[in-house]
Amino acid sequence: MKKKLLTDYKVPYIADIESLVQTQSKTTLANWAIDYAEINILKIWQNIILMI
């Protein structure tokens, strides 16, 4: 069974992001992930907690 992808990884904007990510250190990538989570995902959880 072949997996279906939701996007085409050959599009230019993904290639740009991939080349940027490949030049970054593990620390930088981890900090990006933490910043993204704090800005986006944490708000979702805070809203869920407020609903309870």
Buried (B, 14 or more C-beta within 10 A) or exposed (E): EEEEEEEEEEEEEEEEEEEEEEEEEEEEEEEEEEEEEEEEEEEEEEEEEEEE
